[in-house]
Amino acid sequence: MSIIIKFTLRNIREKKLRTFLILLSIILSSALFFASTAISTTVEMMILEQMRKYIGNADLMISAGRQAKSGFISPNLLDNYQGGLKYAVGMVHGYGEYKAKGETIQIRIQGINLEDLDKMNPIILEQQHELSPFKGNKAIIGKGMAEKYNLKPGDPIGINMHGFKKWFIVSGISQPMGPFAEDGESTYIVVPRETMAGLYGKKGKVSTLYVGLEDSSSQDLMVEELSKAYSLYRVEPTISKARIKSETQQISAMFLVIVAFVLILSMFIIYTSFKVIMAERLPVIGTFRSIGATKKMTNRVLMMESLIYGILGGIIGDILGISILKLMIRQITSPWMSNIDIKAYYTLGQLMMGFGVGFVLALISSFLPIRKVAKIPIKDIVLNAIEKKVKKQRWKTILGILFLTIGIIGPRIVPEKIEIAVDIICMFLLVPAVVMLVPYITNAFLKVFQTIYAGVFGNEGILAAQNLRDNKNSLNNIILLGMSISVLLMITTLSQSIVNDTVNYYKDHKYDIAFWSWPMDRSTESRLLAVDGVDDTYGEYQKYGKIEVVGKNAEIRYMLGVNKTKTLNYLDLDIEGEVEKLLEELDEGRNIIVTNIFKDEYGIEKGDYLKLKAERGILDYKVIGFFESNYYEGKYALISERYLKSDLAVKQYGEIYIKTNKDAEEVVKNIQEKFKNRNPWVRAIKEIMKENMESNSKILGIFKGFGILALVICVFGVFNNLIISFIDRKRSLAIMRSVGMNKKQTIKMIFIEAFTGGLIGGLIGIIIGLLLVMNIYKLIEAIGGSMKDFIQISWISLVVAMVAGVVITIVASVGPALKSSKFNIIEAIKYE
Amino acid sequence: MGIIQAIDLCKTYKLGEVSIEVLKDVNLVINQGEFVSLMGPSGSGKSTLLYLLGGLDKPTSGSIRLKGRELSVMKDKEESKMRRREIGFVFQFYNLVPNLNLEENIMLPILLDGKKLKNYRSRLDEILELVGLADRRKHTPRELSGGQQQRVAIARALVNEPDVILADEPTGNLDSKTGTEILELFRTINKEKGKTIVQVTHSYEAAQYGARVINVKDGRVWE
């Protein structure tokens, strides 16, 4: 056995480039797979940690209901509730500003009793000063804030709140935990609950009641029970773990689609490398077998090699994967977290899976070539009498055409129920389809090129085209280039489409600034109109949240109250038909306009009645028209502002939109100044669009990174293939030299071959890429999105794809071209 | 003055630390239209001599003249042109390009010479007729027998109408019947086309096809 291991290790050491290539493919596949699966865990944990900072270990929160006169409730609300509760603690929230060292920082204030804080979100005090009893103007601050502003126990701190300055005494400095945990964003202080309630004139009341459950897993059940028991109050889970999980898993799923392509690429590289390994090892295998080794033994020797690659690649892949995961997290988190240590959360299972992917990839990809060799009779191996005749395998062509047909037609005819699964399968079917058809596609291209080349490159062009015909290594290069370029092209096209979508979204907005600050009423709107630079305002009534459509198993997630005179001046609604007439009709009664997506999904027709479960009861709304929108996945509808207010009990504006007659940024500053005591959310539309695009571009940046890594694997694969190709073709080149080809002609021919291979690889990449984009668009539609309006194929991307293909092959050909001019013709021509 | 002339030709190979003198002061003149057989045992240096005469290798010392032009001073471009136009090579293992079909293999020297293929269609037909492969023109070397492959190699050697054909053990890989057919073909080419043929062989029978037999042993030649 030790001889077998030695033999295997020597083989691995001898062929350094090939070992590197196989390991690189396995390592990157493992690493990207691991990072893609673990990112959901990390993002989930980050969100949970971020939220835990505020709500500690509380499971539910209870606040005043819609009908409540004030936003405050009694802290003793649940005192008589029996069973399932660990604690119920009240808190009064507040905001303020703290000015020091020439800067103003936003402070979030938690008014809570210390014993309650200890139950819900415990802290450890490093220093304290007359903390007990925790009453009056005492405050606890975090260590970070104390160090930054040089605050010590006993120091006074002034917080600007609601237009006046409230002075507190620093009575405790906490370690960075609980609300004081460092997140680089918000600064908290904790003050006595009654002090905070007193500032609102609501002594004895709290704004929120936080509830800890005996059994956290009963969260949903308890929300339901408490909602029934306390129907006047709003009972919500503090964190919906299921929702976070489903959202973070979506992130993983997006990355895994790209990883799947990387895996296919790696599998192809390892498979082709092992085919070459097998060809090289045949004489040794023959020797082993002739001296008594069984098939099983020789197979074991060969499998041992792939086993070593798998183990090494899997381990290094996991290590690299952790770094990639951190990079991904850094990329998708907000800039304010850039100074915080990024923690990568992953499970042992995910590490094992990452390793397993590398391991299995190596074994599966090498198994076929090894099995093929095992089938060759010993006599044939020893006598080197292996049939080298290339048979055109018709089944491959038929299967290729079948896959291609299914891949293209499948998503267009599949029933809705199995649409998503079929779309994904069809997307992946395109890859083997093209791989099987590449020889035919290549030959078709070569026929065209051969004629053109005769004129452009002379006879060396014809020879180059002839050489590429049915040349396995060149075909492998074309497949590699085609696959990686198509993945990159797909990512680039989708990225561009998402950017276009963002731009399109904001094109619908005909205002300059969006504003929100409680209360959102007419007085606020009047105050806004008085701000310098504000030209006009529109308070939009909206209802965000689930509105059940009874009897249809449907829901509307966003309802817009249309003001027939104002809405269209502020929003571009793509309503079908005579818009003005429809808006008039909308205002006349309980009428509704739904999206085309909603119409198609639920088979709704004009004149149908939708039974909406509104605050006033179940009400019939008549469908009077349709509009085009994919917001909220089409679960979006328009009703009259009047009925939104009365039937759905919307009392305040959802947002106020502002048109300006001055620079929007300047007006934003003016509004901020005017409303500085209300801590308003006010943003210029251009700014929001920029932020959205930046945030999109970060995630898309990772996608592109994955695509580029696929291209990196491909580049090494092409280098390897060209070297193998040169070794294989050395004799052919020598023959040509012997019949009069000079060195210059040889180099020219090799470069034309590289150029042609790159060109065809690029073209095939574009074909697969476009087919993938078409299928992804179908997949997005199946999921509920709509991209048909903005999928744009960038011509620049196509040209770049072609140029990339050509550059890669030409650069990779420099070595073989130089070698070709130096080898000895006689040595190369001789048969051993 | 002959069509090929070797003067004081020496060739030494280095095998690690050891130098092996393969050819020692060889002087030789081959005249236009001659059919010469270089005969000798394995390792005698006969193939090396043939490759030197064809410009596929460089001598350690001495000179070779082809049609009066000194080969050793030629640059790659000039030497390659000479191999295309003045010489046709035939090898023991045929040395055809496997992925090119029969026609394409034969037309290689024409292509490499930068000539237009369409101008050589009738020449191709004529040669295919001569070697008896007119009905196999679209086949690849893999689809041909050894004898047929060697006929393709001969056709390739003839296509550019060189004056000299150099053949390295042309029948060494063939059965005796096919070998005889090939040698007969060479004789026809020599007689009817007036081509100078130099063949390397270790077979006495094959050597007899040549009008002149030159013996090669231990790096020296004699007749």
Chai-1 contact restraints between the chains, C-beta under 6 A:
chainA,res_idxA,chainB,res_idxB,connection_type,confidence,min_distance_angstrom,max_distance_angstrom,comment,restraint_id
A,K389,B,R142,contact,1.0,0.0,6.0,A-B,restraint_1
A,N459,B,L111,contact,1.0,0.0,6.0,A-B,restraint_2
A,N459,B,G114,contact,1.0,0.0,6.0,A-B,restraint_3
A,L463,B,L111,contact,1.0,0.0,6.0,A-B,restraint_4
A,Q466,B,L100,contact,1.0,0.0,6.0,A-B,restraint_5
A,Q466,B,E104,contact,1.0,0.0,6.0,A-B,restraint_6
A,D470,B,N99,contact,1.0,0.0,6.0,A-B,restraint_7
A,S732,B,V97,contact,1.0,0.0,6.0,A-B,restraint_8
A,I735,B,N95,contact,1.0,0.0,6.0,A-B,restraint_9
A,I735,B,V97,contact,1.0,0.0,6.0,A-B,restraint_10
A,S738,B,F89,contact,1.0,0.0,6.0,A-B,restraint_11
A,V739,B,L108,contact,1.0,0.0,6.0,A-B,restraint_12
A,V739,B,P109,contact,1.0,0.0,6.0,A-B,restraint_13
A,G740,B,S80,contact,1.0,0.0,6.0,A-B,restraint_14
A,G740,B,R83,contact,1.0,0.0,6.0,A-B,restraint_15
A,G740,B,R84,contact,1.0,0.0,6.0,A-B,restraint_16
A,G740,B,P109,contact,1.0,0.0,6.0,A-B,restraint_17
A,G740,B,L112,contact,1.0,0.0,6.0,A-B,restraint_18
A,M741,B,L112,contact,1.0,0.0,6.0,A-B,restraint_19
A,N742,B,D76,contact,1.0,0.0,6.0,A-B,restraint_20
A,N742,B,K77,contact,1.0,0.0,6.0,A-B,restraint_21
A,N742,B,S80,contact,1.0,0.0,6.0,A-B,restraint_22
A,K743,B,D76,contact,1.0,0.0,6.0,A-B,restraint_23
A,I825,B,L56,contact,1.0,0.0,6.0,A-B,restraint_24
A,I826,B,Y51,contact,1.0,0.0,6.0,A-B,restraint_25
A,I826,B,L56,contact,1.0,0.0,6.0,A-B,restraint_26
A,I826,B,D57,contact,1.0,0.0,6.0,A-B,restraint_27
A,Y831,B,F93,contact,1.0,0.0,6.0,A-B,restraint_28
